[in-house]
Amino acid sequence: VIIGGQVGIIDHIEIGDRAMIAAQSGIVKSIPPGEVVSGSPAISHRLNLKTSSLTTRLPEFNQRLRDLEKKIEELEKQSEKDEV
């Protein structure tokens, strides 16, 4: 088991053989053998990396969503006009 610095671990859990816990992780449930976790609460390290990279793009995604909603509204208005 490898545990990075400043990791918090709650009582009464098991950490499996060869598990790796990244620094500053919060362990709130048992970790299976060979699992690599990070974050607080700790999740799969790969998932944590994906989540972190997407979080930085949320403003961009929000703007794209607003643009698409506006376009849909325009198309619906145009469709209503065409039906009449």
FISETI-13508 format. One record per residue: chain; x, y, z of N, C-alpha, C, O in turn; residue number from 0; residue in one letter. Coordinates in Angstrom, 1 decimal, always signed. Each point is the difference from the previous one (the first is absolute). Example, Ala and Ser with C-alpha at 12.3 -4.5 7.8 and 13.67 -1.06 7.14 Angstrom:
<kette:A; n_X:+13.2; n_Y:-5.7; n_Z:+7.8; ca_X:-0.9; ca_Y:+1.2; ca_Z:+0.0; c_X:+0.9; c_Y:+1.2; c_Z:+0.0; o_X:+1.0; o_Y:+0.0; o_Z:+0.7; nr:0; rest:A>
<kette:A; n_X:-1.4; n_Y:+1.1; n_Z:-1.4; ca_X:+0.9; ca_Y:+1.1; ca_Z:+0.0; c_X:-0.8; c_Y:+1.1; c_Z:+0.8; o_X:+0.5; o_Y:+1.1; o_Z:+0.1; nr:1; rest:S>
REM end
This chain:
<kette:A; n_X:+0.9; n_Y:-1.2; n_Z:+0.0; ca_X:-0.9; ca_Y:+1.2; ca_Z:+0.0; c_X:+0.9; c_Y:+1.2; c_Z:+0.0; o_X:+1.0; o_Y:+0.1; o_Z:+0.7; nr:0; rest:V>
<kette:A; n_X:-1.4; n_Y:+0.9; n_Z:-1.5; ca_X:+0.7; ca_Y:+1.3; ca_Z:-0.1; c_X:-1.0; c_Y:+1.1; c_Z:+0.3; o_X:-1.0; o_Y:+0.1; o_Z:-0.6; nr:1; rest:I>
<kette:A; n_X:+1.3; n_Y:+0.7; n_Z:+1.6; ca_X:-0.9; ca_Y:+1.1; ca_Z:+0.4; c_X:+0.8; c_Y:+1.3; c_Z:+0.0; o_X:+1.0; o_Y:+0.1; o_Z:+0.7; nr:2; rest:I>
<kette:A; n_X:-1.5; n_Y:+0.8; n_Z:-1.5; ca_X:+0.6; ca_Y:+1.3; ca_Z:-0.1; c_X:-0.2; c_Y:+0.8; c_Z:+1.3; o_X:-0.7; o_Y:-0.4; o_Z:+0.8; nr:3; rest:G>
<kette:A; n_X:+1.4; n_Y:+1.6; n_Z:-0.8; ca_X:-0.1; ca_Y:+0.9; ca_Z:+1.2; c_X:-1.4; c_Y:+0.6; c_Z:+0.1; o_X:-0.7; o_Y:+0.2; o_Z:-1.0; nr:4; rest:G>
<kette:A; n_X:+0.4; n_Y:+0.2; n_Z:+2.2; ca_X:-1.3; ca_Y:+0.7; ca_Z:+0.4; c_X:-1.2; c_Y:-0.7; c_Z:-0.5; o_X:-1.0; o_Y:+0.6; o_Z:-0.4; nr:5; rest:Q>
<kette:A; n_X:+1.0; n_Y:-2.0; n_Z:+0.5; ca_X:-1.2; ca_Y:-0.7; ca_Z:-0.3; c_X:-0.8; c_Y:-0.2; c_Z:+1.2; o_X:+0.5; o_Y:-0.3; o_Z:+1.1; nr:6; rest:V>
<kette:A; n_X:-1.9; n_Y:+0.4; n_Z:-1.2; ca_X:-0.9; ca_Y:-0.2; ca_Z:+1.1; c_X:-0.7; c_Y:-1.3; c_Z:-0.2; o_X:-0.5; o_Y:-0.3; o_Z:-1.1; nr:7; rest:G>
<kette:A; n_X:+0.5; n_Y:-0.6; n_Z:+2.1; ca_X:-0.6; ca_Y:-1.3; ca_Z:-0.1; c_X:-1.0; c_Y:-0.2; c_Z:+1.2; o_X:+0.4; o_Y:+0.2; o_Z:+1.1; nr:8; rest:I>
<kette:A; n_X:-1.7; n_Y:-0.5; n_Z:-1.4; ca_X:-0.9; ca_Y:-0.2; ca_Z:+1.1; c_X:+0.2; c_Y:-1.4; c_Z:+0.6; o_X:+0.7; o_Y:-0.8; o_Z:-0.5; nr:9; rest:I>
<kette:A; n_X:-1.4; n_Y:+0.6; n_Z:+1.6; ca_X:+0.2; ca_Y:-1.3; ca_Z:+0.8; c_X:-0.7; c_Y:-1.1; c_Z:-0.8; o_X:-0.9; o_Y:+0.2; o_Z:-0.8; nr:10; rest:D>
<kette:A; n_X:+1.3; n_Y:-1.4; n_Z:+1.2; ca_X:-0.6; ca_Y:-1.3; ca_Z:-0.4; c_X:-0.2; c_Y:-0.2; c_Z:-1.5; o_X:-1.0; o_Y:-0.4; o_Z:-0.4; nr:11; rest:H>
<kette:A; n_X:+2.1; n_Y:+0.6; n_Z:-0.3; ca_X:+0.0; ca_Y:-0.3; ca_Z:-1.4; c_X:+1.2; c_Y:-0.9; c_Z:-0.3; o_X:+0.9; o_Y:-0.1; o_Z:+0.9; nr:12; rest:I>
<kette:A; n_X:-0.8; n_Y:-0.5; n_Z:-2.0; ca_X:+1.1; ca_Y:-0.9; ca_Z:-0.4; c_X:+0.6; c_Y:+0.6; c_Z:-1.3; o_X:-0.6; o_Y:+0.5; o_Z:-0.9; nr:13; rest:E>
<kette:A; n_X:+2.0; n_Y:-0.5; n_Z:+0.9; ca_X:+0.7; ca_Y:+0.5; ca_Z:-1.2; c_X:+0.7; c_Y:-1.3; c_Z:-0.5; o_X:+0.9; o_Y:-0.5; o_Z:+0.7; nr:14; rest:I>
<kette:A; n_X:-1.2; n_Y:+0.1; n_Z:-1.9; ca_X:+0.5; ca_Y:-1.2; ca_Z:-0.6; c_X:+1.5; c_Y:+0.1; c_Z:-0.3; o_X:+0.6; o_Y:+1.1; o_Z:-0.2; nr:15; rest:G>
<kette:A; n_X:+0.0; n_Y:-2.3; n_Z:+0.0; ca_X:+1.4; ca_Y:-0.1; ca_Z:-0.4; c_X:+0.3; c_Y:+0.8; c_Z:-1.3; o_X:-0.9; o_Y:+0.0; o_Z:-0.9; nr:16; rest:D>
<kette:A; n_X:+2.0; n_Y:+0.6; n_Z:+0.8; ca_X:+0.5; ca_Y:+0.7; ca_Z:-1.2; c_X:-0.9; c_Y:+1.2; c_Z:-0.3; o_X:+0.1; o_Y:+0.6; o_Z:-1.1; nr:17; rest:R>
<kette:A; n_X:-1.0; n_Y:-0.1; n_Z:+2.0; ca_X:-0.8; ca_Y:+1.2; ca_Z:-0.3; c_X:+0.9; c_Y:+1.2; c_Z:+0.1; o_X:+1.0; o_Y:+0.0; o_Z:+0.7; nr:18; rest:A>
<kette:A; n_X:-1.3; n_Y:+1.0; n_Z:-1.5; ca_X:+0.7; ca_Y:+1.3; ca_Z:+0.0; c_X:-1.0; c_Y:+1.1; c_Z:+0.3; o_X:-1.0; o_Y:+0.1; o_Z:-0.7; nr:19; rest:M>
<kette:A; n_X:+1.4; n_Y:+0.8; n_Z:+1.6; ca_X:-0.9; ca_Y:+1.1; ca_Z:+0.4; c_X:+0.8; c_Y:+1.3; c_Z:-0.2; o_X:+1.0; o_Y:+0.2; o_Z:+0.6; nr:20; rest:I>
<kette:A; n_X:-1.5; n_Y:+0.6; n_Z:-1.5; ca_X:+0.7; ca_Y:+1.3; ca_Z:-0.3; c_X:-0.1; c_Y:+0.9; c_Z:+1.2; o_X:-0.9; o_Y:+0.0; o_Z:+0.9; nr:21; rest:A>
<kette:A; n_X:+1.9; n_Y:+0.9; n_Z:-0.8; ca_X:+0.1; ca_Y:+1.0; ca_Z:+1.0; c_X:-1.3; c_Y:+0.8; c_Z:+0.1; o_X:-0.7; o_Y:+0.3; o_Z:-1.0; nr:22; rest:A>
<kette:A; n_X:+0.3; n_Y:+0.1; n_Z:+2.2; ca_X:-1.1; ca_Y:+0.9; ca_Z:+0.4; c_X:-1.4; c_Y:-0.7; c_Z:-0.4; o_X:-1.0; o_Y:+0.7; o_Z:-0.2; nr:23; rest:Q>
<kette:A; n_X:+1.0; n_Y:-2.0; n_Z:+0.1; ca_X:-1.2; ca_Y:-0.7; ca_Z:-0.3; c_X:-0.8; c_Y:-0.2; c_Z:+1.3; o_X:+0.5; o_Y:+0.0; o_Z:+1.1; nr:24; rest:S>
<kette:A; n_X:-1.8; n_Y:-0.1; n_Z:-1.3; ca_X:-0.9; ca_Y:-0.3; ca_Z:+1.1; c_X:-0.6; c_Y:-1.4; c_Z:-0.1; o_X:-0.8; o_Y:-0.2; o_Z:-0.9; nr:25; rest:G>
<kette:A; n_X:+1.2; n_Y:-0.7; n_Z:+1.7; ca_X:-0.5; ca_Y:-1.4; ca_Z:-0.2; c_X:-1.2; c_Y:-0.2; c_Z:+0.9; o_X:+0.1; o_Y:+0.0; o_Z:+1.3; nr:26; rest:I>
<kette:A; n_X:-1.2; n_Y:-0.3; n_Z:-1.9; ca_X:-1.3; ca_Y:-0.2; ca_Z:+0.8; c_X:-0.6; c_Y:-1.3; c_Z:-0.2; o_X:-1.0; o_Y:-0.3; o_Z:+0.6; nr:27; rest:V>
<kette:A; n_X:+1.7; n_Y:-0.6; n_Z:-1.4; ca_X:-0.5; ca_Y:-1.4; ca_Z:-0.1; c_X:+1.2; c_Y:-0.9; c_Z:-0.3; o_X:+1.1; o_Y:+0.5; o_Z:-0.3; nr:28; rest:K>
<kette:A; n_X:-1.3; n_Y:-1.8; n_Z:+0.4; ca_X:+1.1; ca_Y:-0.9; ca_Z:-0.2; c_X:+0.6; c_Y:+0.1; c_Z:-1.4; o_X:-0.8; o_Y:+0.3; o_Z:-1.0; nr:29; rest:S>
<kette:A; n_X:+2.1; n_Y:-0.5; n_Z:+0.8; ca_X:+0.6; ca_Y:+0.0; ca_Z:-1.2; c_X:+0.4; c_Y:-1.4; c_Z:-0.4; o_X:+0.7; o_Y:-0.7; o_Z:+0.7; nr:30; rest:I>
<kette:A; n_X:-1.1; n_Y:+0.2; n_Z:-1.9; ca_X:+0.3; ca_Y:-1.4; ca_Z:-0.4; c_X:+1.5; c_Y:-0.1; c_Z:-0.3; o_X:+0.7; o_Y:+1.0; o_Z:-0.3; nr:31; rest:P>
<kette:A; n_X:-0.2; n_Y:-2.2; n_Z:+0.3; ca_X:+1.4; ca_Y:-0.3; ca_Z:-0.4; c_X:+0.4; c_Y:+0.6; c_Z:-1.4; o_X:-0.8; o_Y:-0.2; o_Z:-0.9; nr:32; rest:P>
<kette:A; n_X:+1.9; n_Y:+0.8; n_Z:+0.8; ca_X:+0.5; ca_Y:+0.5; ca_Z:-1.2; c_X:-0.6; c_Y:+1.3; c_Z:-0.5; o_X:+0.4; o_Y:+0.5; o_Z:-1.1; nr:33; rest:G>
<kette:A; n_X:-1.4; n_Y:+0.0; n_Z:+1.8; ca_X:-0.7; ca_Y:+1.2; ca_Z:-0.5; c_X:+0.9; c_Y:+1.3; c_Z:+0.2; o_X:+0.7; o_Y:+0.1; o_Z:+1.0; nr:34; rest:E>
<kette:A; n_X:-0.8; n_Y:+0.8; n_Z:-1.9; ca_X:+0.7; ca_Y:+1.3; ca_Z:+0.1; c_X:-1.1; c_Y:+1.1; c_Z:+0.1; o_X:-0.9; o_Y:+0.1; o_Z:-0.9; nr:35; rest:V>
<kette:A; n_X:+0.9; n_Y:+0.6; n_Z:+2.0; ca_X:-1.0; ca_Y:+1.0; ca_Z:+0.3; c_X:+0.6; c_Y:+1.4; c_Z:+0.3; o_X:+1.1; o_Y:+0.1; o_Z:+0.4; nr:36; rest:V>
<kette:A; n_X:-2.0; n_Y:+0.9; n_Z:-0.6; ca_X:+0.4; ca_Y:+1.4; ca_Z:+0.3; c_X:-1.2; c_Y:+0.8; c_Z:+0.2; o_X:-1.1; o_Y:-0.4; o_Z:-0.4; nr:37; rest:S>
<kette:A; n_X:+1.3; n_Y:+1.5; n_Z:+1.0; ca_X:-1.2; ca_Y:+1.0; ca_Z:+0.2; c_X:-0.6; c_Y:-0.2; c_Z:+1.3; o_X:+0.3; o_Y:-0.9; o_Z:+0.8; nr:38; rest:G>
<kette:A; n_X:-1.3; n_Y:+1.8; n_Z:-0.5; ca_X:-0.7; ca_Y:+0.0; ca_Z:+1.2; c_X:-1.5; c_Y:+0.3; c_Z:-0.2; o_X:-0.3; o_Y:+1.1; o_Z:-0.3; nr:39; rest:S>
<kette:A; n_X:-0.5; n_Y:-2.1; n_Z:+0.4; ca_X:+0.3; ca_Y:-1.4; ca_Z:+0.4; c_X:+0.7; c_Y:-0.7; c_Z:-1.1; o_X:-0.1; o_Y:+0.3; o_Z:-1.2; nr:40; rest:P>
<kette:A; n_X:+0.9; n_Y:-1.3; n_Z:+1.6; ca_X:+0.9; ca_Y:-0.7; ca_Z:-1.0; c_X:-0.8; c_Y:-0.8; c_Z:-1.0; o_X:-1.0; o_Y:-0.7; o_Z:+0.4; nr:41; rest:A>
<kette:A; n_X:+1.4; n_Y:+0.8; n_Z:-1.7; ca_X:-0.6; ca_Y:-0.8; ca_Z:-1.0; c_X:+1.1; c_Y:-0.5; c_Z:-0.9; o_X:+1.2; o_Y:+0.4; o_Z:+0.2; nr:42; rest:I>
<kette:A; n_X:-1.5; n_Y:-1.2; n_Z:-1.2; ca_X:+1.0; ca_Y:-0.5; ca_Z:-0.9; c_X:+0.8; c_Y:+1.2; c_Z:-0.5; o_X:-0.5; o_Y:+1.0; o_Z:-0.4; nr:43; rest:S>
<kette:A; n_X:+1.9; n_Y:-1.2; n_Z:+0.4; ca_X:+0.8; ca_Y:+1.1; ca_Z:-0.4; c_X:-0.2; c_Y:+0.4; c_Z:-1.5; o_X:+0.0; o_Y:+1.2; o_Z:-0.3; nr:44; rest:H>
<kette:A; n_X:-0.3; n_Y:-2.1; n_Z:-0.6; ca_X:-0.3; ca_Y:+0.3; ca_Z:-1.4; c_X:-1.2; c_Y:+0.9; c_Z:-0.1; o_X:-0.1; o_Y:+1.0; o_Z:-0.7; nr:45; rest:R>
<kette:A; n_X:-1.0; n_Y:-1.4; n_Z:+1.5; ca_X:-1.2; ca_Y:+0.7; ca_Z:+0.0; c_X:+0.2; c_Y:+1.4; c_Z:+0.5; o_X:-0.5; o_Y:+1.0; o_Z:-0.5; nr:46; rest:L>
<kette:A; n_X:+1.3; n_Y:-0.9; n_Z:+1.6; ca_X:+0.3; ca_Y:+1.3; ca_Z:+0.6; c_X:+0.7; c_Y:+0.9; c_Z:-1.0; o_X:-0.3; o_Y:+1.2; o_Z:+0.0; nr:47; rest:N>
<kette:A; n_X:+1.3; n_Y:-1.7; n_Z:-0.7; ca_X:+0.7; ca_Y:+0.8; ca_Z:-1.0; c_X:-1.0; c_Y:+0.5; c_Z:-1.1; o_X:+0.1; o_Y:+1.2; o_Z:-0.4; nr:48; rest:L>
<kette:A; n_X:-1.0; n_Y:-2.1; n_Z:-0.1; ca_X:-0.9; ca_Y:+0.4; ca_Z:-1.0; c_X:-0.9; c_Y:+1.1; c_Z:+0.5; o_X:-0.3; o_Y:+1.0; o_Z:-0.7; nr:49; rest:K>
<kette:A; n_X:-0.2; n_Y:-1.2; n_Z:+1.9; ca_X:-0.9; ca_Y:+1.0; ca_Z:+0.6; c_X:+0.6; c_Y:+1.3; c_Z:+0.2; o_X:-0.6; o_Y:+1.1; o_Z:-0.3; nr:50; rest:T>
<kette:A; n_X:+1.9; n_Y:-1.1; n_Z:+0.8; ca_X:+0.7; ca_Y:+1.2; ca_Z:+0.2; c_X:+0.2; c_Y:+0.8; c_Z:-1.3; o_X:-0.1; o_Y:+1.2; o_Z:-0.1; nr:51; rest:S>
<kette:A; n_X:+0.5; n_Y:-1.9; n_Z:-1.0; ca_X:+0.2; ca_Y:+0.6; ca_Z:-1.3; c_X:-1.3; c_Y:+0.6; c_Z:-0.6; o_X:+0.0; o_Y:+1.1; o_Z:-0.6; nr:52; rest:S>
<kette:A; n_X:-1.1; n_Y:-1.8; n_Z:+0.8; ca_X:-1.3; ca_Y:+0.5; ca_Z:-0.5; c_X:-0.5; c_Y:+1.2; c_Z:+0.8; o_X:-0.6; o_Y:+0.9; o_Z:-0.5; nr:53; rest:L>
<kette:A; n_X:+0.9; n_Y:-0.9; n_Z:+1.8; ca_X:-0.4; ca_Y:+1.1; ca_Z:+0.9; c_X:+0.5; c_Y:+1.4; c_Z:-0.5; o_X:-0.7; o_Y:+1.0; o_Z:+0.0; nr:54; rest:T>
<kette:A; n_X:+1.9; n_Y:-1.0; n_Z:-0.5; ca_X:+0.6; ca_Y:+1.3; ca_Z:-0.5; c_X:-0.7; c_Y:+0.5; c_Z:-1.3; o_X:+0.1; o_Y:+1.1; o_Z:-0.3; nr:55; rest:T>
<kette:A; n_X:-0.8; n_Y:-2.0; n_Z:-0.3; ca_X:-0.7; ca_Y:+0.3; ca_Z:-1.3; c_X:-1.5; c_Y:+0.3; c_Z:+0.2; o_X:-0.7; o_Y:+0.3; o_Z:-1.0; nr:56; rest:R>
<kette:A; n_X:+0.2; n_Y:-0.3; n_Z:+2.2; ca_X:-1.4; ca_Y:+0.2; ca_Z:+0.3; c_X:-0.5; c_Y:+1.4; c_Z:-0.5; o_X:-1.1; o_Y:+0.0; o_Z:-0.6; nr:57; rest:L>
<kette:A; n_X:+1.8; n_Y:+1.1; n_Z:+0.7; ca_X:-0.5; ca_Y:+1.2; ca_Z:-0.6; c_X:-0.2; c_Y:-0.1; c_Z:-1.5; o_X:-0.9; o_Y:+0.6; o_Z:-0.5; nr:58; rest:P>
<kette:A; n_X:+1.9; n_Y:-1.2; n_Z:-0.2; ca_X:-0.2; ca_Y:-0.2; ca_Z:-1.4; c_X:-1.2; c_Y:-0.8; c_Z:-0.3; o_X:-0.8; o_Y:+0.3; o_Z:-0.9; nr:59; rest:E>
<kette:A; n_X:+0.6; n_Y:-1.4; n_Z:+1.6; ca_X:-1.2; ca_Y:-0.9; ca_Z:-0.3; c_X:-1.3; c_Y:+0.7; c_Z:+0.3; o_X:-0.9; o_Y:-0.1; o_Z:-0.7; nr:60; rest:F>
<kette:A; n_X:+0.9; n_Y:+1.0; n_Z:+1.8; ca_X:-1.1; ca_Y:+0.7; ca_Z:+0.3; c_X:-0.4; c_Y:+1.0; c_Z:-1.1; o_X:-1.2; o_Y:+0.1; o_Z:-0.4; nr:61; rest:N>
<kette:A; n_X:+2.2; n_Y:+0.6; n_Z:-0.2; ca_X:-0.3; ca_Y:+0.9; ca_Z:-1.1; c_X:-0.5; c_Y:-0.7; c_Z:-1.2; o_X:-0.9; o_Y:+0.4; o_Z:-0.7; nr:62; rest:Q>
<kette:A; n_X:+1.5; n_Y:-1.6; n_Z:+0.4; ca_X:-0.4; ca_Y:-0.7; ca_Z:-1.2; c_X:-1.5; c_Y:-0.5; c_Z:+0.2; o_X:-0.8; o_Y:+0.0; o_Z:-0.9; nr:63; rest:R>
<kette:A; n_X:+0.5; n_Y:-0.4; n_Z:+2.1; ca_X:-1.4; ca_Y:-0.4; ca_Z:+0.3; c_X:-1.0; c_Y:+1.1; c_Z:-0.2; o_X:-1.0; o_Y:-0.1; o_Z:-0.6; nr:64; rest:L>
<kette:A; n_X:+1.4; n_Y:+1.3; n_Z:+1.1; ca_X:-0.9; ca_Y:+1.2; ca_Z:-0.1; c_X:-0.2; c_Y:+0.3; c_Z:-1.5; o_X:-1.1; o_Y:+0.3; o_Z:-0.5; nr:65; rest:R>
<kette:A; n_X:+2.2; n_Y:-0.4; n_Z:-0.3; ca_X:+0.0; ca_Y:+0.3; ca_Z:-1.4; c_X:-1.0; c_Y:-1.0; c_Z:-0.7; o_X:-0.8; o_Y:+0.4; o_Z:-0.9; nr:66; rest:D>
<kette:A; n_X:+0.9; n_Y:-1.7; n_Z:+1.2; ca_X:-0.8; ca_Y:-1.0; ca_Z:-0.6; c_X:-1.5; c_Y:+0.2; c_Z:+0.4; o_X:-0.9; o_Y:-0.2; o_Z:-0.8; nr:67; rest:L>
<kette:A; n_X:+0.7; n_Y:+0.5; n_Z:+2.1; ca_X:-1.4; ca_Y:+0.3; ca_Z:+0.4; c_X:-0.6; c_Y:+1.2; c_Z:-0.8; o_X:-1.2; o_Y:-0.1; o_Z:-0.4; nr:68; rest:E>
<kette:A; n_X:+2.0; n_Y:+1.1; n_Z:+0.2; ca_X:-0.5; ca_Y:+1.2; ca_Z:-0.8; c_X:-0.3; c_Y:-0.5; c_Z:-1.4; o_X:-1.0; o_Y:+0.5; o_Z:-0.6; nr:69; rest:K>
<kette:A; n_X:+1.9; n_Y:-1.3; n_Z:+0.0; ca_X:-0.2; ca_Y:-0.4; ca_Z:-1.4; c_X:-1.3; c_Y:-0.9; c_Z:-0.1; o_X:-0.7; o_Y:+0.2; o_Z:-0.9; nr:70; rest:K>
<kette:A; n_X:+0.5; n_Y:-1.1; n_Z:+1.9; ca_X:-1.2; ca_Y:-0.8; ca_Z:+0.0; c_X:-1.2; c_Y:+0.9; c_Z:+0.1; o_X:-1.0; o_Y:-0.3; o_Z:-0.7; nr:71; rest:I>
<kette:A; n_X:+1.0; n_Y:+1.3; n_Z:+1.5; ca_X:-1.1; ca_Y:+0.9; ca_Z:+0.2; c_X:-0.3; c_Y:+0.7; c_Z:-1.3; o_X:-1.2; o_Y:+0.1; o_Z:-0.4; nr:72; rest:E>
<kette:A; n_X:+2.2; n_Y:+0.3; n_Z:-0.3; ca_X:-0.1; ca_Y:+0.7; ca_Z:-1.3; c_X:-0.6; c_Y:-0.9; c_Z:-1.0; o_X:-0.9; o_Y:+0.3; o_Z:-0.8; nr:73; rest:E>
<kette:A; n_X:+1.4; n_Y:-1.6; n_Z:+0.7; ca_X:-0.5; ca_Y:-1.0; ca_Z:-0.9; c_X:-1.5; c_Y:-0.3; c_Z:+0.3; o_X:-0.8; o_Y:-0.2; o_Z:-1.0; nr:74; rest:L>
<kette:A; n_X:+0.4; n_Y:+0.1; n_Z:+2.2; ca_X:-1.4; ca_Y:-0.3; ca_Z:+0.4; c_X:-0.9; c_Y:+1.1; c_Z:-0.4; o_X:-1.1; o_Y:-0.2; o_Z:-0.5; nr:75; rest:E>
<kette:A; n_X:+1.6; n_Y:+1.5; n_Z:+0.6; ca_X:-0.8; ca_Y:+1.1; ca_Z:-0.4; c_X:-0.2; c_Y:+0.0; c_Z:-1.5; o_X:-1.1; o_Y:+0.3; o_Z:-0.5; nr:76; rest:K>
<kette:A; n_X:+2.2; n_Y:-0.6; n_Z:-0.2; ca_X:-0.1; ca_Y:-0.1; ca_Z:-1.5; c_X:-0.9; c_Y:-1.1; c_Z:-0.4; o_X:-0.8; o_Y:+0.2; o_Z:-1.0; nr:77; rest:Q>
<kette:A; n_X:+0.9; n_Y:-1.3; n_Z:+1.7; ca_X:-0.9; ca_Y:-1.2; ca_Z:-0.4; c_X:-1.5; c_Y:+0.4; c_Z:+0.2; o_X:-0.8; o_Y:-0.4; o_Z:-0.8; nr:78; rest:S>
<kette:A; n_X:+0.5; n_Y:+1.1; n_Z:+1.9; ca_X:-1.3; ca_Y:+0.4; ca_Z:+0.3; c_X:-0.6; c_Y:+0.9; c_Z:-1.2; o_X:-1.1; o_Y:-0.1; o_Z:-0.4; nr:79; rest:E>
<kette:A; n_X:+2.0; n_Y:+1.0; n_Z:+0.0; ca_X:-0.4; ca_Y:+1.0; ca_Z:-1.1; c_X:-0.2; c_Y:-0.8; c_Z:-1.3; o_X:-1.0; o_Y:+0.3; o_Z:-0.7; nr:80; rest:K>
<kette:A; n_X:+1.8; n_Y:-1.3; n_Z:+0.5; ca_X:-0.1; ca_Y:-0.8; ca_Z:-1.3; c_X:-1.3; c_Y:-0.8; c_Z:+0.0; o_X:-0.6; o_Y:-0.3; o_Z:-1.0; nr:81; rest:D>
<kette:A; n_X:+0.1; n_Y:-0.1; n_Z:+2.2; ca_X:-1.2; ca_Y:-0.9; ca_Z:+0.1; c_X:-1.2; c_Y:+0.8; c_Z:-0.3; o_X:-1.1; o_Y:-0.5; o_Z:-0.4; nr:82; rest:E>
<kette:A; n_X:+1.1; n_Y:+1.8; n_Z:+0.7; ca_X:-1.2; ca_Y:+0.9; ca_Z:-0.1; c_X:-0.2; c_Y:+0.4; c_Z:-1.4; o_X:-1.0; o_Y:+0.7; o_Z:-0.3; nr:83; rest:V>
REM end
